[in-house]
Amino acid sequence: MEQAIESKHIIDLQIKYNRSKNLLCKSIKDVLSFAPETIVNMSLMRIINDQNQELVINYTVQKVLQEFCRINQYLSFNDQDKKSLSRCYSWLFHKVRENKESPQALSEKHYQNVRDWLIKSNPFVQELYSNQGRYLEAVCCSEYNADLQIKLLHIDLNLLPEPILDIGCGEKGLLVHFLREKGLDAYGIDRFSYDLDFIQNANWLEYDYGKNRWGTIISNLGFSNHFIIII
């Protein structure tokens, strides 16, 4: 377990190292690379057992998807896309264990694999970002506190028909928790949340909303809040 914890720390550092770098940039090999900490700690990756490796790969996939969606919240990844990305990282772990290639060569192949995966899963990104620079500006899409959301959306707690669904409630589901503390029958969905009795980890583009199921549906900046102009 200690191996898994240390490996997750390395993953966090690696993602931070490449944060906002353009995976679709034409000179990808000059933009994305392994962080110095990753290279130094490759020996840890070689001795990690299969069970911990699976935990680390799952963790990596989740963090990578979050980073992509931080740049563009309209990227969509289905279960097959997630499995394909997991295979990219399984391949990477295998190559690190083999220890036959230099970190630079392995880095170039890995990021090309991830790039190919991203284009296949969300083809529109190629047109959107291929002519952009080395860095991309992230879309401002944060998990706002409950009080701010209520003010922005002019919500009157006394006039909300139940049950209530918050689409894109955020990892912590702040508004959902707030509404439930006020005695309201509230639920939330978010692709990066943790499953609870009243919050479901789900993609809002694929979620089954049902028919005549909800009294109120709330979505603060979930569907239409930002625009990217291609010149």
C-alpha positions, 0 to 999 in steps of 0.5 A: 500500500505504501508503494501505491501511495508513493506512486500516486504522489508521483502521478500528481507531480507528473500531472502538475508538471504538464498542466495546461500543456497542449497535447495537440501541439504539432511539436508534442515531443518538445512540449510534454515530457516526464517530470524529473521526479518521475524519471528519478522514481522509475525504479519504484514503478519497476518493483510495484506489485500487480495489485498496487499497479492496478490501483495506480493506473485507475488513479492515474486515469481518473486524474488525467480525465479530470485534467482534460475536463479542466481544460474543456468541460465538454470533453466526453469519455465513455466506459470504452474510452476509459478502458482504452486509456487504462491500456495506454498506462498499462503499456507504459508500466510494462515498458518501464518495467522492461527498462529497455528504452530511455525515459525520453524515448518512452515519453515520446511514445507514451504521449503520442499514444495518449494523443491518438486516444484523445483524438479518437475519443473526441475528434473535435479536439484536433481542429480546436487545438492543433493550431494553438500554442504550447499552453492552453487556457483552462476553462473556469469551471469551479465547484462554487459554494452553496450560498453563491450558487443560490444567489446566482441562480435566484433560488428560493428554497421555499419554492423548490418542487422536490425531488431536486437534481443538481447536474454537474454538482461537483466532486463534493456536491456542496449545493446538494449537501446544503439542500439536504441539510435544509430538509430538501430531497436533493440529489446530484450527478457529476463525472468526478464525484464519489458515489453516495446514496444521493450523489451518483458518479455519472456523465451528464450527457449519458445519464438516464434522467427518466420521465416526470422524475424530477421536480426541479433540475439545477445546473450552474454553468453545466452546459453553456457557459464558455465559448472558444473562438477558432480563428 
